[in-house]
């Protein structure tokens, strides 16, 4: 059965719920409530219950949510109850840090290929992976049937690389380049830009 259509803001909150449930489980808890999740996350308990209700009934009034069960359901809803192979394009300072990040694998994302066009980076080994030339990108994406890519290239190269990825059938791009990409509606782009975050926070500072 397909999931009901819900807004992006609801979907964006689901990973926050999942992460909090993981924290609670590490604290030794087996059961939680919308009130506890609300207190920890800063949302209202009513909002949390409404968000979850789009996908089913996961708890009972008065008894709360079984943490292990709700985690399993959220993983299913987010399609992270499977392992996703991911390529990283751009291994500058940021890309190098991302290539070394150990948190991807435990959350269902396996980094399987690294790419760059700088001769000084090609052939270098980061972890268990060797940086390949970007000329190999099309072959690797097709062979491994990759649908998800992390983009950490300079801003002037981002749009061109994104267009190539779209042609290759990539459907999800995690973009660290400080630019809004022009891609078809069926390609999902998620932007991470620390400068935008700092600028937003600066507004509230006196």
N, C-alpha and C positions, 0 to 999 in steps of 0.2 A: 504494500500500500504506500503511495506517495505521501510525503509530508504536506500539510496544508501550507498555503502561501502565507508568509508572515513578513513583517517589515525587517529591513536590514538592522535596525537598532535592536530588535529582539534577538536576532541571530548573533549580533556582536556581543550581547550580554551572556549568551550561553557558555562560551569558553571561560568567562569570569566565574560563573557558577561551578563549572567543572574544576577549575583550579582551586577554588575555595574548598570544594568537597575533598580534593586530594590533600589539602592542608589539614582539614579536620580529621581525615583518616589517619594521617601521620601523628596527630595528637592522641590517637587511640579512641576516637569517638566512632560509634557505630550508627547513631541516629542524630539527625539535626531537624531543624524546623525553619520555616520561612522567616520567622522572627530572628533566629540566630543568624541566618544568612544575610538578612537585611542589616543587622547590626554590624556584621563584619564587612559588608560590601558597600554600605551607604545608600542602598536602594530601599524602597518601601517593601514591606512584606507582601502587600497587595500586588505590587508590580511583579515580584518574583513568582507568586502563585499564578498570575495572569500569563506571564511568559511561558511557564511550564504547561499551562492548561492547553496551549495551542497544540501540544503533542501527545496529550493523554493525561491520565490521573496517576501520579507517582507516589502519593502519600495519602494518609487518612487524617482527618481532623482529630486532633487530640493525641495522635501518635507520631506525627511528623514524617520525615523521609528516612528510609534506610539508605545510608550513605553509599554503600557498595552498589546497591541496585540503581540508585539515581545516577551514579557515575557511569554505569554500564549503559543506561538509557541515553544519557547525553552524548556519550561516545558514538552510539548508534545514530542518533539524530544528526550529529555533526560529521558523520562518515569517517570518524577517526578510530573506529573499531577495526581498522585494517592498517597496513603499512603503506604509506605513500612514498614513492621514490621522487627525489627532488634534485634538480641541478642548480648550481650556483654560478652565476656569470659575473665576473669581476672579483679579483682577489687582491685588491689594494689593501690598505689598512683595515677598513671595515670588513671587506670580504674575507680577509685572512682570519679575523676574529670570529666571523660567522662560521667559517669552515672548521674552526676548532671548538665551536660550541657543542657541548654534550647534551643539551636539553632537547634537541630535536628528536632524537631516536626514541627516548622514553615516552614521547607524546605521539608517536606514530608517523614520524617523518624521517626518512632515511636519505641522507645526502649521498648521492651516487656518482656525481661528476662535477668537476670544477673547470671553469673556462676563463681565459684571459687572452688578450692579443699583444701583451707586452713581452718581448723576447726574454727579458730578465726574469719573468715569472713562469713562462712555459717550461714544463719539465720538472718544476719544483714539487716536492712531496709535502702535503699537509695532512697530517694524520695518516690514514690509509689510502689517500687519493693523490693522484698526480695531476697537476694543472695541465689542461690540454689547450691547444690552439682553438680559437673560436671558429676556425674553418671546419672543425670536427663537430660543431654543435648540431648541425642538421642530421648527421649520421647517428649521433648518440641519442638525440630526442626521438628519432624514428625507431631505432633499434630497441630502445628501452620503453617506448610508448609513454614518454613523460608528458604529464598534463599540468605539472606545477613547477614553477621556476622562481628562484630568488634572484632579483636583479640588483646588483650593487656596482653598476658601471658609472663613469662620469656622466654628468647631465647632458653633455653634447652628444653622447652616443646612445642614450636611453631609448629615444623614440625609434631609431632605426633598428635597434636590437629587438624592441617590443614588436615591431612590424614583422620581423623575421620569425619570432616566436609564434605569432598569430598564424602565419602561413604554415608553420609546422604543426599546428593543431594544439598548441599549448592553451589551456583554458583558465589558468590561474597564475597571476604574477604578484609576488610580494616585492614591492618596489621601494628601494632605499634611495634612489636617485631623486634629487629635489626638483621634480618636474611632474606635471600632470600628463599622463600618457593618453594619446588618442588611439583607442582600440574599439573593436566592435562590441555591441551590448552583451554578447554572449561570453565575453572574456572578462573575468573578474579580476580587478586590480585592488590590492590593499596597499596603502601608502604608510610608510614609516619615515618621518622626517623630524629629527630632534629639534631643529631650529624652529619649526612651526610650533612644536610643543612649548619651547622656551618663550617664543613670542606671545603665545596665548596666556601663559602664566604671568608674563611681565605686565600685562594689562591690569592685573589685580594687585600689583605691588605699588606702594606709594614711595 
